[in-house]
Amino acid sequence: MLEPLNRHVLLEPIESEEAEEKSTILVPDDYSVPTSRHGLCKVLAVARDCDKFNDTDVNKTVLVNNSMIEEIKVEETVYYLMLENHAYGLFNEG
């Protein structure tokens, strides 16, 4: 697994049920459906120099600004990273 550095957080986007619904409208192949500005992600790992996240936040759900998430493809694996200050908040279990 990738170890994030420089205040980055490694994420796994949580797909909403709305995004999974299939459209019955025909659109051009190059058209992309607009996504919500905000979304939920699962925290997979945090950089050691993060001030706002730590190891206890791994596996928690975080509210993020989707436009601030970097999608990086390395060979066949896709990683999702964001700087820690682009998170809006964590959801605590319970």
N, CA, C and O of each residue as an XYZ file, in Angstrom:
376
protein
N       0.844     -1.182      0.000
C       0.000      0.000      0.000
C       0.885      1.240      0.000
O       1.976      1.235      0.570
N       0.416      2.279     -0.631
C       1.123      3.551     -0.703
C       1.110      4.218      0.673
O       0.067      4.288      1.323
N       2.268      4.707      1.113
C       2.358      5.477      2.351
C       2.356      6.954      1.979
O       3.297      7.427      1.343
N       1.307      7.696      2.367
C       1.241      9.110      2.004
C       2.295      9.932      2.745
O       2.667      9.612      3.874
N       2.765     10.987      2.098
C       3.752     11.909      2.662
C       3.250     13.342      2.522
O       2.237     13.589      1.867
N       3.962     14.286      3.140
C       3.696     15.718      2.986
C       2.253     16.117      3.273
O       1.611     16.796      2.471
N       1.753     15.685      4.433
C       0.412     16.044      4.933
C      -0.725     15.524      4.055
O      -1.825     16.077      4.090
N      -0.487     14.484      3.278
C      -1.539     13.897      2.450
C      -2.251     12.759      3.191
O      -1.696     12.120      4.085
N      -3.489     12.541      2.784
C      -4.317     11.465      3.328
C      -4.693     10.559      2.165
O      -5.154     11.036      1.129
N      -4.497      9.255      2.332
C      -4.877      8.268      1.320
C      -6.323      7.879      1.576
O      -6.685      7.524      2.697
N      -7.146      7.944      0.544
C      -8.595      7.761      0.678
C      -9.128      6.658     -0.219
O      -8.499      6.264     -1.202
N     -10.298      6.176      0.147
C     -11.091      5.290     -0.707
C     -12.469      5.926     -0.818
O     -13.213      5.947      0.163
N     -12.832      6.450     -2.003
C     -14.150      7.076     -2.151
C     -15.272      6.092     -1.851
O     -15.200      4.913     -2.196
N     -16.305      6.604     -1.202
C     -17.501      5.806     -0.916
C     -18.551      6.213     -1.933
O     -19.003      7.357     -1.953
N     -18.929      5.275     -2.770
C     -19.918      5.560     -3.815
C     -21.299      5.701     -3.199
O     -21.704      4.881     -2.375
N     -22.021      6.742     -3.597
C     -23.388      6.925     -3.120
C     -24.325      6.059     -3.942
O     -23.994      5.654     -5.056
N     -25.486      5.779     -3.391
C     -26.475      4.970     -4.114
C     -26.948      5.682     -5.368
O     -27.280      5.033     -6.360
N     -26.985      7.022     -5.337
C     -27.387      7.790     -6.514
C     -26.453      7.532     -7.680
O     -26.902      7.398     -8.818
N     -25.149      7.462     -7.407
C     -24.166      7.265     -8.465
C     -24.278      5.878     -9.083
O     -23.888      5.676    -10.234
N     -24.806      4.924     -8.328
C     -24.905      3.563     -8.822
C     -26.142      3.320     -9.675
O     -26.221      2.315    -10.380
N     -27.124      4.246     -9.616
C     -28.319      4.089    -10.426
C     -27.958      4.269    -11.890
O     -27.131      5.113    -12.236
N     -28.576      3.478    -12.741
C     -28.289      3.560    -14.173
C     -29.239      4.543    -14.834
O     -30.429      4.593    -14.524
N     -28.684      5.320    -15.750
C     -29.448      6.321    -16.459
C     -30.182      5.685    -17.634
O     -29.667      4.769    -18.276
N     -31.378      6.173    -17.907
C     -32.123      5.704    -19.073
C     -32.075      6.743    -20.184
O     -32.767      6.603    -21.193
N     -31.270      7.778    -20.010
C     -31.129      8.833    -21.001
C     -29.856      8.569    -21.796
O     -28.804      8.292    -21.219
N     -29.949      8.655    -23.105
C     -28.772      8.467    -23.948
C     -27.981      9.764    -24.020
O     -28.532     10.835    -24.272
N     -26.685      9.644    -23.794
C     -25.795     10.806    -23.848
C     -24.574     10.441    -24.676
O     -24.288      9.257    -24.859
N     -23.850     11.432    -25.181
C     -22.634     11.138    -25.951
C     -21.609     10.378    -25.106
O     -21.582     10.512    -23.882
N     -20.773      9.585    -25.764
C     -19.773      8.775    -25.058
C     -18.804      9.619    -24.238
O     -18.353      9.178    -23.180
N     -18.477     10.815    -24.700
C     -17.502     11.641    -23.982
C     -18.124     12.508    -22.886
O     -17.422     13.310    -22.270
N     -19.421     12.362    -22.634
C     -20.099     13.135    -21.609
C     -19.870     12.493    -20.249
O     -20.035     11.283    -20.093
N     -19.491     13.299    -19.271
C     -19.351     12.772    -17.915
C     -20.439     13.380    -17.043
O     -20.717     14.577    -17.115
N     -21.040     12.548    -16.233
C     -22.122     12.992    -15.369
C     -21.519     13.833    -14.249
O     -20.570     13.401    -13.595
N     -22.059     15.028    -14.022
C     -21.521     15.855    -12.948
C     -21.676     15.155    -11.604
O     -22.708     14.545    -11.322
N     -20.651     15.251    -10.792
C     -20.719     14.638     -9.468
C     -20.955     15.716     -8.432
O     -20.774     16.904     -8.696
N     -21.356     15.292     -7.269
C     -21.592     16.216     -6.174
C     -20.296     16.901     -5.776
O     -19.218     16.319     -5.892
N     -20.399     18.120     -5.312
C     -19.220     18.864     -4.891
C     -18.595     18.251     -3.638
O     -17.386     18.353     -3.430
N     -19.405     17.627     -2.824
C     -18.928     17.032     -1.578
C     -19.175     15.543     -1.595
O     -20.089     15.060     -2.264
N     -18.351     14.813     -0.851
C     -18.514     13.367     -0.814
C     -17.924     12.768      0.442
O     -17.319     13.453      1.267
N     -18.119     11.467      0.560
C     -17.601     10.721      1.698
C     -16.502      9.780      1.223
O     -16.587      9.192      0.145
N     -15.476      9.653      2.045
C     -14.372      8.747      1.757
C     -13.977      8.020      3.033
O     -14.191      8.506      4.144
N     -13.397      6.851      2.842
C     -12.821      6.099      3.952
C     -11.337      6.440      4.016
O     -10.653      6.430      2.992
N     -10.833      6.741      5.212
C      -9.419      7.048      5.400
C      -8.644      5.730      5.423
O      -8.910      4.865      6.258
N      -7.683      5.578      4.502
C      -6.871      4.357      4.436
C      -5.527      4.519      5.133
O      -5.030      3.578      5.751
N      -4.934      5.712      5.036
C      -3.634      5.974      5.661
C      -3.425      7.472      5.731
O      -4.008      8.230      4.956
N      -2.582      7.898      6.674
C      -2.275      9.320      6.818
C      -0.763      9.510      6.878
O      -0.037      8.648      7.374
N      -0.303     10.635      6.374
C       1.124     10.949      6.437
C       1.517     11.197      7.892
O       0.710     11.677      8.688
N       2.746     10.871      8.225
C       3.227     11.038      9.603
C       3.273     12.495     10.038
O       3.227     12.781     11.234
N       3.362     13.422      9.084
C       3.442     14.833      9.458
C       2.088     15.542      9.454
O       2.041     16.771      9.503
N       0.990     14.793      9.396
C      -0.346     15.393      9.457
C      -0.616     15.949     10.856
O      -0.309     15.303     11.858
N      -1.189     17.146     10.914
C      -1.575     17.752     12.188
C      -3.024     17.418     12.546
O      -3.367     17.308     13.723
N      -3.862     17.260     11.537
C      -5.290     17.089     11.774
C      -5.758     15.634     11.747
O      -6.873     15.338     12.178
N      -4.931     14.735     11.252
C      -5.242     13.310     11.190
C      -4.139     12.536     11.906
O      -2.997     12.987     11.989
N      -4.503     11.360     12.422
C      -3.491     10.466     12.985
C      -3.914      9.022     12.731
O      -4.934      8.778     12.087
N      -3.142      8.074     13.230
C      -3.419      6.661     12.955
C      -4.777      6.199     13.465
O      -5.335      5.241     12.930
N      -5.325      6.855     14.487
C      -6.635      6.445     15.002
C      -7.767      6.824     14.048
O      -8.892      6.353     14.208
N      -7.481      7.664     13.065
C      -8.496      8.066     12.082
C      -8.612      7.095     10.907
O      -9.539      7.206     10.105
N      -7.682      6.145     10.799
C      -7.739      5.158      9.723
C      -9.027      4.347      9.878
O      -9.388      3.944     10.984
N      -9.710      4.116      8.763
C     -10.992      3.410      8.657
C     -12.191      4.269      9.037
O     -13.321      3.783      8.985
N     -11.986      5.519      9.414
C     -13.112      6.414      9.674
C     -13.588      7.008      8.361
O     -12.887      6.957      7.350
N     -14.778      7.569      8.389
C     -15.357      8.227      7.223
C     -15.130      9.728      7.340
O     -15.354     10.323      8.394
N     -14.683     10.332      6.239
C     -14.376     11.758      6.226
C     -15.222     12.442      5.150
O     -15.431     11.892      4.069
N     -15.706     13.646      5.459
C     -16.443     14.476      4.503
C     -15.425     15.352      3.784
O     -14.649     16.059      4.427
N     -15.424     15.311      2.455
C     -14.388     15.983      1.662
C     -14.989     16.834      0.555
O     -16.158     16.693      0.196
N     -14.156     17.718      0.025
C     -14.467     18.468     -1.188
C     -13.939     17.619     -2.342
O     -12.726     17.474     -2.496
N     -14.829     17.061     -3.146
C     -14.430     16.136     -4.211
C     -13.438     16.730     -5.203
O     -12.624     16.000     -5.768
N     -13.491     18.036     -5.422
C     -12.575     18.647     -6.392
C     -11.135     18.705     -5.884
O     -10.223     18.986     -6.663
N     -10.916     18.448     -4.614
C      -9.579     18.503     -4.031
C      -8.912     17.133     -3.947
O      -7.780     17.021     -3.478
N      -9.605     16.098     -4.397
C      -9.036     14.750     -4.364
C      -8.249     14.515     -5.653
O      -8.759     14.719     -6.755
N      -7.019     14.091     -5.496
C      -6.160     13.750     -6.631
C      -6.307     12.263     -6.928
O      -6.116     11.433     -6.039
N      -6.640     11.920     -8.160
C      -6.710     10.521     -8.596
C      -5.417     10.221     -9.339
O      -5.136     10.807    -10.384
N      -4.640      9.308     -8.791
C      -3.321      9.008     -9.348
C      -3.257      7.533     -9.703
O      -3.479      6.672     -8.853
N      -2.949      7.242    -10.978
C      -2.848      5.862    -11.433
C      -1.379      5.480    -11.549
O      -0.612      6.139    -12.251
N      -0.998      4.422    -10.864
C       0.356      3.881    -10.931
C       0.219      2.437    -11.391
O      -0.289      1.580    -10.668
N       0.682      2.193    -12.603
C       0.492      0.896    -13.263
C      -0.993      0.568    -13.279
O      -1.754      1.278    -13.935
N      -1.434     -0.464    -12.594
C      -2.855     -0.845    -12.625
C      -3.627     -0.410    -11.385
O      -4.810     -0.725    -11.256
N      -2.979      0.306    -10.474
C      -3.613      0.697     -9.218
C      -3.928      2.185     -9.233
O      -3.118      2.996     -9.680
N      -5.117      2.539     -8.738
C      -5.527      3.929     -8.633
C      -5.525      4.321     -7.159
O      -6.093      3.623     -6.319
N      -4.875      5.451     -6.854
C      -4.810      5.981     -5.495
C      -5.548      7.311     -5.465
O      -5.532      8.071     -6.433
N      -6.195      7.576     -4.335
C      -6.898      8.841     -4.143
C      -6.263      9.541     -2.947
O      -6.269      9.018     -1.833
N      -5.710     10.739     -3.193
C      -5.013     11.496     -2.160
C      -5.565     12.906     -2.074
O      -6.015     13.472     -3.070
N      -5.526     13.469     -0.867
C      -5.852     14.882     -0.681
C      -4.998     15.423      0.453
O      -4.562     14.672      1.326
N      -4.765     16.715      0.437
C      -4.105     17.369      1.554
C      -5.048     17.378      2.748
O      -6.259     17.518      2.582
N      -4.510     17.233      3.928
C      -5.326     17.113      5.131
C      -6.267     18.290      5.352
O      -7.353     18.103      5.901
N      -5.883     19.499      4.940
C      -6.719     20.668      5.208
C      -7.936     20.789      4.286
O      -8.696     21.750      4.407
N      -8.139     19.836      3.367
C      -9.321     19.855      2.505
C     -10.445     18.989      3.050
O     -11.470     18.821      2.389
N     -10.271     18.443      4.232
C     -11.327     17.657      4.883
C     -12.230     18.595      5.676
O     -11.767     19.561      6.283
N     -13.525     18.295      5.659
C     -14.490     19.091      6.428
C     -14.714     18.517      7.810
O     -14.976     19.262      8.755
N     -14.616     17.199      7.946
C     -14.835     16.596      9.250
C     -14.864     15.087      9.160
O     -15.019     14.503      8.088
N     -14.707     14.466     10.338
C     -14.731     13.005     10.470
C     -16.032     12.570     11.114
O     -16.572     13.267     11.973
N     -16.535     11.419     10.698
C     -17.696     10.816     11.333
C     -17.194      9.777     12.324
O     -16.470      8.854     11.949
N     -17.574      9.925     13.579
C     -17.200      8.961     14.598
C     -18.235      7.852     14.666
O     -19.431      8.098     14.504
N     -17.783      6.652     14.901
C     -18.698      5.509     15.016
C     -19.512      5.657     16.285
O     -19.033      6.166     17.298
N     -20.776      5.194     16.208
C     -21.608      5.186     17.403
C     -22.539      6.282     17.387
O     -23.327      6.435     18.321
